[in-house]
Structure formats: C-alpha cells, structure tokens
Amino acid sequence: MNTPRTKIPDDLREKQLETGEENIVDRPLSEERMLSYVRRYFVGLGVVIFTMVVTVFFWNLLAPEKCRWLSQIEMDRISNLAVSIIVGLLISAMATYFFSKRR
C-alpha cells in the first residue's frame, strides 16, 4: 500500500541523514496504526451518536409536555431498539468470551 509522504526540505533531510535521525513525518503509517486510527474514529463517532440518542430520549422522557417533540409511539420504538441492541451486544460478548476460553 502506497502511503503519501510529506516533503521534507533538503537541508533538514541532509541533517537527518548525517545524524541518523528519522523524522516521524517522513515515515509512512503502518497498516496496524492506520487501522487503529480508523477504529478510534468510528468508536468516537459511535459514542457521539449514542450520547445524542440518549440525550434526546431522556429529554423527551423528562421534559414538560409542551417541550417534547417525540410521540409515545416513537419513544417506544427507541426503547425497543435500545433493548434489542443491548441484548445483541451481551450475546455477542458472551459468545466471544466462551469461544475464546476454549482455545
């Protein structure tokens, strides 16, 4: 995989070659490091979306009637979806735990 490199000025590059230093900007990202950045990005995005959904849900649950914008049916759908996601995550975590123990 070709990764772009940042152009380093010639005088700085010569100094690096003389001293044996390698600038971190000059090194391409390894595949593991790039995957780590991608995972971190999507986990952060998931946390932000989760926080927004929880905030909207609790706002519509606790706010006065005139300040709510979700109906009771929509609130029920959100809570059913949340229960489904939590059960799925628990089943996945238990399966991963039990199958990794047997190896």
PyMOL commands that set and color helices and strands:
alter all, ss='L'
color gray80, all
select helices_A, chain A and resi 10-19+31-62+65-67+72-101
alter helices_A, ss='H'
color red, helices_A
deselect
rebuild
show_as cartoon
